Amino acid sequence: MEASQLISSIREIFGTKEFIPLHEPAFTNADEQNVQNCIKSTFVSSVGQYVNLVEEKLAQITSTAKATAVVNGTAALQVALRLAGVRPKDEVITQALTFVATTNSIVYNGATPIFLDVDLDTMGLSPIALEEWLSENAELRDNGTYNINTGKRISACMPMHTFGFICRINEIVEICDRWRIPVVEDAAESLGSYLGEKGAGSFGLMGALSFNGNKIVTSGGGGAIVSSDNSWADKAKYLTTTAKITHPYEYVHDQVGYNFRMPNLNAALLLAQLERISKIIASKELLFTMYNDAIGNSIKLIKPPQEQNWNYWLMSILCENKKERDSILNSTNESGVMTRPIWRLMFKLPMYTNCQKDHQRNAEYLEDRVVNIPSSARF
């Protein structure tokens, strides 16, 4: 498909000649009412009914036992990794095809990332690549799994559910269980995606969510840690509330914690969004159907494996090669239709060039070809 045809199809679907953003939030009167009610209550910081209600709703949506709301998705990843046992000088397995926050959260804990390849269809961490790398480069000892090349402990594995597609998480968890490596899911983009009856973020030890302005639901800024084990969520809440020991009035802290709790004001907005997440997903599913009808025969619209229910967060096309990708990116953005490439692979960023990695064949193939197209919900 020519870029001009793609632009024409997108403009026809969205019904405008004006600028079309990649993914803008959708607000209603319910959002405004919740925020106004929160302001009137004067409880706008990290204590308030909306934070509690958001945590209950998130546990329900993700089919987990408990959720802890925090300031953003990166903080959720950082704290979840620390709770999972990641310590300075450890190593954490993840994917290079991801947003930089995934990798940064590893380094915030003083650890080093190991980048493994992804599957072409899910664009998430490949269990085949994981099994191969561990078999060739790791050994299981009494106190954990160690990298035979560096002598360092591999203390976690963090797959990321790219664009809301759930990676082959059951296989990844099974492999990591055999190697006694905790799994922390980067589910920042996948709230509302399901594999069977289980939601993204519920498969590993913990999952991390994001509610940035470009996510499927937003609190402006915000994130959450979810777990199927109550104890992990309780530990997350304690650690993100400055590690304060519960007391009616005394200020006693018994370790270095974080001031990472989500403000009640943000939670008020998020709760209204969460209460209509099904409607948002249905709207985005309709958009995907319209895209499929308009461009499906002339350019490849990326679809997840059939066994999962996708949240339709960010829609993408797969170009023939990098030249076509660059042509589409240039033409669409010059025409006021916002498109974006997939992320630059992490090991190509200056601060991560010396990190360990495998062949990265699928990741590099996708990096050269994937373009995200406008994906906003349309009510």
C-alpha positions as CSV (number, residue, x, y, z in Angstrom):
1,M,0.0,0.0,0.0
2,E,1.2,3.5,-0.8
3,A,1.6,5.9,2.1
4,S,-1.0,8.2,0.5
5,Q,-3.6,5.4,0.5
6,L,-2.8,4.6,4.2
7,I,-3.2,8.2,5.1
8,S,-6.5,8.4,3.2
9,S,-7.8,5.3,4.9
10,I,-6.9,6.5,8.4
11,R,-8.5,9.9,7.8
12,E,-11.7,8.3,6.5
13,I,-11.9,6.1,9.5
14,F,-11.4,8.9,12.0
15,G,-13.5,11.3,9.9
16,T,-11.2,14.3,10.1
17,K,-8.7,16.4,8.1
18,E,-7.2,17.7,11.3
19,F,-4.2,16.2,13.2
20,I,-4.7,12.6,14.3
21,P,-2.7,11.6,17.4
22,L,-1.3,8.2,18.0
23,H,-3.3,7.5,21.1
24,E,-5.2,10.1,23.1
25,P,-7.2,9.5,26.3
26,A,-11.0,9.6,26.3
27,F,-12.6,11.6,29.1
28,T,-16.3,11.8,30.1
29,N,-18.3,13.6,32.7
30,A,-17.7,10.7,35.1
31,D,-14.0,11.5,35.1
32,E,-14.6,15.1,35.9
33,Q,-17.1,14.3,38.6
34,N,-14.7,11.9,40.4
35,V,-11.9,14.5,40.3
36,Q,-14.2,17.3,41.6
37,N,-15.4,15.0,44.4
38,C,-11.9,14.2,45.4
39,I,-10.9,17.9,45.5
40,K,-14.0,18.6,47.7
41,S,-13.0,15.8,50.1
42,T,-9.5,17.5,50.5
43,F,-8.0,14.0,50.5
44,V,-5.9,14.5,47.3
45,S,-2.6,12.8,48.3
46,S,-1.9,9.1,48.9
47,V,-4.7,8.5,51.4
48,G,-8.3,8.3,50.3
49,Q,-11.2,6.2,49.2
50,Y,-10.3,6.3,45.5
51,V,-6.9,4.7,46.0
52,N,-8.6,1.8,47.8
53,L,-11.3,1.5,45.2
54,V,-8.8,1.5,42.4
55,E,-6.8,-1.3,44.0
56,E,-9.9,-3.4,44.4
57,K,-10.9,-2.8,40.8
58,L,-7.5,-3.6,39.4
59,A,-7.3,-6.9,41.3
60,Q,-10.7,-7.8,39.8
61,I,-9.7,-6.9,36.2
62,T,-6.4,-8.6,36.4
63,S,-7.7,-11.7,38.2
64,T,-5.2,-11.3,40.9
65,A,-5.5,-11.3,44.7
66,K,-4.4,-7.7,45.4
67,A,-3.1,-4.6,43.8
68,T,-0.9,-1.7,45.0
69,A,-1.3,1.6,43.2
70,V,1.9,3.7,42.7
71,V,3.0,6.8,40.9
72,N,3.9,5.3,37.5
73,G,4.7,2.0,35.8
74,T,8.4,2.4,36.1
75,A,8.2,2.6,39.8
76,A,6.0,-0.5,39.8
77,L,8.7,-2.4,37.9
78,Q,11.5,-1.1,40.1
79,V,9.7,-2.1,43.4
80,A,8.5,-5.4,42.0
81,L,12.0,-6.4,41.0
82,R,13.4,-5.4,44.4
83,L,10.7,-7.5,46.2
84,A,11.4,-10.4,43.9
85,G,15.0,-10.4,45.2
86,V,17.0,-8.4,42.7
87,R,20.1,-7.0,44.3
88,P,23.0,-4.9,43.2
89,K,25.4,-6.8,40.8
90,D,22.7,-9.3,39.9
91,E,21.5,-10.0,36.4
92,V,17.9,-9.9,35.1
93,I,16.7,-11.5,31.8
94,T,14.5,-9.4,29.7
95,Q,13.9,-8.4,26.0
96,A,15.6,-5.8,24.0
97,L,12.4,-5.0,22.1
98,T,10.8,-2.9,24.8
99,F,10.3,0.6,26.1
100,V,13.3,1.9,27.9
101,A,11.5,1.9,31.3
102,T,11.7,-1.9,31.4
103,T,15.5,-1.8,31.3
104,N,15.9,1.3,33.4
105,S,14.0,-0.4,36.3
106,I,16.5,-3.2,36.3
107,V,19.4,-0.7,36.6
108,Y,17.6,1.3,39.3
109,N,18.1,-1.9,41.4
110,G,21.8,-2.0,40.7
111,A,21.4,-5.0,38.4
112,T,22.4,-5.6,34.7
113,P,20.0,-6.6,31.9
114,I,20.5,-9.7,29.7
115,F,18.6,-9.2,26.4
116,L,17.0,-12.2,24.7
117,D,15.1,-12.5,21.5
118,V,11.3,-12.2,21.0
119,D,8.7,-14.2,19.2
120,L,7.6,-12.7,15.9
121,D,3.8,-13.1,16.6
122,T,3.6,-11.9,20.2
123,M,6.6,-9.5,19.9
124,G,7.3,-10.6,23.5
125,L,10.1,-12.6,25.1
126,S,10.6,-16.0,23.4
127,P,10.5,-19.1,25.6
128,I,12.7,-20.9,23.0
129,A,15.3,-18.1,23.2
130,L,15.0,-18.3,27.0
131,E,15.5,-22.0,27.2
132,E,18.4,-22.0,24.8
133,W,20.2,-19.2,26.6
134,L,19.8,-20.7,30.0
135,S,20.9,-24.1,28.8
136,E,24.1,-22.7,27.3
137,N,25.0,-20.0,29.8
138,A,23.6,-20.7,33.2
139,E,23.9,-23.2,36.0
140,L,21.6,-24.0,38.9
141,R,23.2,-23.9,42.4
142,D,21.8,-24.4,45.9
143,N,21.3,-20.6,46.3
144,G,20.0,-19.8,42.8
145,T,20.9,-19.6,39.1
146,Y,24.2,-18.2,38.0
147,N,25.6,-17.0,34.7
148,I,28.6,-19.2,34.0
149,N,30.2,-16.4,31.9
150,T,30.1,-13.6,34.5
151,G,29.6,-15.6,37.8
152,K,26.7,-13.3,38.7
153,R,23.3,-14.4,40.0
154,I,20.3,-14.3,37.7
155,S,17.7,-13.1,40.1
156,A,14.7,-12.4,37.9
157,C,13.2,-12.7,34.4
158,M,11.0,-9.8,33.2
159,P,9.1,-10.4,30.0
160,M,7.1,-7.5,28.5
161,H,3.6,-7.9,26.9
162,T,4.2,-5.8,23.8
163,F,1.3,-3.5,22.7
164,G,-1.0,-5.6,24.9
165,F,-0.2,-8.9,23.2
166,I,0.5,-11.5,25.9
167,C,3.8,-13.3,25.4
168,R,4.0,-17.0,25.8
169,I,4.0,-16.4,29.5
170,N,2.9,-19.9,30.7
171,E,6.0,-21.4,29.0
172,I,8.2,-18.7,30.3
173,V,7.0,-19.3,33.9
174,E,7.5,-23.0,33.5
175,I,11.1,-22.6,32.3
176,C,11.9,-20.1,35.1
177,D,10.3,-22.3,37.7
178,R,12.7,-25.1,36.7
179,W,15.6,-22.6,37.0
180,R,14.2,-21.1,40.2
181,I,14.1,-17.6,38.7
182,P,11.2,-15.4,39.7
183,V,9.1,-13.9,36.9
184,V,8.0,-10.3,37.1
185,E,5.6,-9.3,34.2
186,D,5.9,-6.0,32.6
187,A,2.2,-5.7,31.9
188,A,2.4,-1.9,31.5
189,E,0.6,-2.0,28.1
190,S,-1.7,-5.0,28.6
191,L,-4.4,-4.2,31.1
192,G,-7.6,-5.9,29.9
193,S,-5.7,-8.6,27.9
194,Y,-6.4,-12.2,28.9
195,L,-5.0,-15.6,28.2
196,G,-7.8,-18.0,29.1
197,E,-9.4,-16.8,32.3
198,K,-6.2,-15.0,33.5
199,G,-5.4,-11.4,33.0
200,A,-2.0,-10.0,32.0
201,G,0.1,-9.5,35.1
202,S,-1.4,-12.5,37.0
203,F,1.0,-15.3,35.8
204,G,4.3,-14.4,37.4
205,L,5.2,-13.6,41.0
206,M,4.1,-10.0,40.4
207,G,3.0,-7.8,37.5
208,A,3.4,-4.1,36.8
209,L,0.9,-1.9,35.1
210,S,1.0,1.7,33.8
211,F,-1.7,4.4,33.5
212,N,0.3,7.0,31.6
213,G,-1.7,9.3,29.4
214,N,-1.2,7.1,26.3
215,K,-2.4,3.8,27.9
216,I,-5.7,2.2,27.5
217,V,-6.9,3.9,30.7
218,T,-5.1,6.8,32.4
219,S,-4.7,8.5,35.7
220,G,-2.5,11.1,34.1
221,G,0.5,9.4,35.6
222,G,0.3,6.2,37.6
223,G,1.0,2.5,37.8
224,A,0.3,-0.5,40.0
225,I,1.8,-3.8,41.2
226,V,-0.5,-6.8,41.1
227,S,0.0,-10.3,42.5
228,S,-2.0,-13.5,43.0
229,D,-0.4,-13.7,46.4
230,N,-1.7,-11.2,49.0
231,S,1.6,-11.0,50.8
232,W,3.5,-9.6,47.8
233,A,1.0,-6.8,47.4
234,D,1.1,-6.0,51.1
235,K,4.9,-5.8,50.9
236,A,4.6,-3.5,47.9
237,K,2.2,-1.2,49.7
238,Y,4.6,-1.1,52.7
239,L,7.7,-0.4,50.6
240,T,6.0,2.3,48.5
241,T,4.7,4.1,51.6
242,T,8.2,5.0,52.8
243,A,8.5,1.6,54.7
244,K,6.4,3.1,57.5
245,I,5.4,0.7,60.3
246,T,1.6,1.0,60.8
247,H,0.8,3.1,63.9
248,P,-2.0,5.7,64.6
249,Y,0.5,8.6,65.0
250,E,4.1,7.5,65.4
251,Y,6.6,7.9,62.5
252,V,8.7,4.7,62.5
253,H,10.4,3.4,59.4
254,D,12.5,0.2,59.5
255,Q,14.2,0.2,56.1
256,V,14.8,2.5,53.1
257,G,11.5,2.7,51.3
258,Y,10.0,4.8,48.5
259,N,7.4,7.6,48.4
260,F,5.8,6.0,45.4
261,R,2.1,5.8,46.4
262,M,-0.5,7.0,43.8
263,P,-2.2,10.2,44.9
264,N,-6.0,10.0,45.6
265,L,-6.6,12.7,43.0
266,N,-5.0,10.5,40.2
267,A,-6.9,7.5,41.5
268,A,-10.2,9.4,41.3
269,L,-9.7,9.9,37.5
270,L,-8.4,6.3,37.1
271,L,-11.4,4.7,38.8
272,A,-13.9,6.4,36.4
273,Q,-11.7,5.1,33.5
274,L,-11.5,1.6,34.9
275,E,-15.3,1.4,35.3
276,R,-15.7,1.7,31.6
277,I,-12.7,-0.3,30.4
278,S,-14.9,-2.8,28.7
279,K,-16.5,0.0,26.6
280,I,-13.1,1.4,25.7
281,I,-11.8,-2.0,24.6
282,A,-15.0,-2.6,22.5
283,S,-14.5,0.8,20.8
284,K,-10.9,-0.1,20.0
285,E,-11.9,-3.5,18.7
286,L,-14.3,-1.8,16.3
287,L,-11.4,0.5,15.2
288,F,-9.3,-2.6,14.5
289,T,-12.1,-4.1,12.5
290,M,-12.4,-0.9,10.4
291,Y,-8.6,-1.0,9.8
292,N,-8.7,-4.6,8.8
293,D,-11.5,-3.9,6.3
294,A,-9.7,-0.8,4.9
295,I,-6.1,-1.9,4.6
296,G,-6.1,-5.6,5.5
297,N,-5.6,-6.8,1.9
298,S,-2.8,-4.4,1.0
299,I,-0.7,-4.2,4.1
300,K,-0.2,-6.5,7.0
301,L,-2.2,-5.4,10.1
302,I,-0.5,-7.2,13.1
303,K,-2.8,-9.5,15.0
304,P,-2.1,-11.5,18.2
305,P,-2.2,-15.3,18.4
306,Q,-5.8,-16.5,18.4
307,E,-5.8,-18.1,21.8
308,Q,-5.7,-14.7,23.7
309,N,-8.1,-11.9,24.2
310,W,-6.3,-8.7,23.3
311,N,-7.0,-5.2,24.7
312,Y,-6.3,-3.6,21.3
313,W,-4.1,-1.0,23.0
314,L,-1.7,0.0,20.2
315,M,-2.3,-1.1,16.6
316,S,0.5,-1.8,14.2
317,I,1.3,-2.6,10.6
318,L,4.2,-4.7,9.4
319,C,6.1,-3.2,6.4
320,E,8.0,-5.2,3.8
321,N,11.3,-3.7,4.8
322,K,13.0,-0.7,6.6
323,K,12.8,1.4,3.5
324,E,9.0,1.1,3.3
325,R,8.8,1.6,7.1
326,D,10.7,4.9,6.8
327,S,8.7,6.1,3.9
328,I,5.4,5.5,5.7
329,L,6.7,7.2,8.9
330,N,7.8,10.2,7.0
331,S,4.7,10.6,4.9
332,T,2.2,10.1,7.6
333,N,3.8,12.4,10.1
334,E,4.3,15.1,7.5
335,S,0.6,14.8,6.7
336,G,-0.6,15.2,10.3
337,V,-1.3,11.6,10.9
338,M,0.8,10.5,13.9
339,T,2.6,7.2,13.5
340,R,5.6,5.8,15.3
341,P,8.2,3.0,14.8
342,I,8.6,0.3,17.4
343,W,11.3,1.1,19.9
344,R,15.0,1.1,19.1
345,L,16.4,-2.1,20.5
346,M,17.8,-1.5,24.0
347,F,21.4,-2.8,23.2
348,K,21.6,0.0,20.6
349,L,21.2,2.7,23.2
350,P,24.5,4.1,24.4
351,M,24.0,3.1,28.1
352,Y,23.2,-0.6,27.2
353,T,25.6,-1.4,24.4
354,N,27.8,-3.6,26.5
355,C,25.0,-5.8,27.9
356,Q,24.8,-9.5,27.1
357,K,22.4,-10.5,24.3
358,D,21.6,-13.4,22.0
359,H,21.2,-13.3,18.2
360,Q,18.2,-10.9,18.3
361,R,17.0,-12.1,14.8
362,N,13.3,-11.6,15.4
363,A,13.8,-8.4,17.3
364,E,15.8,-6.8,14.6
365,Y,13.4,-8.0,11.9
366,L,10.5,-6.3,13.8
367,E,12.5,-3.1,14.6
368,D,13.0,-2.6,10.8
369,R,9.3,-3.1,9.9
370,V,6.8,-2.2,12.6
371,V,4.8,1.0,12.5
372,N,2.2,2.0,15.1
373,I,-0.9,3.7,13.7
374,P,-3.5,5.9,15.4
375,S,-5.3,3.7,18.0
376,S,-7.5,6.0,20.1
377,A,-10.8,4.8,21.4
378,R,-13.7,6.2,19.4
379,F,-17.0,6.5,21.3
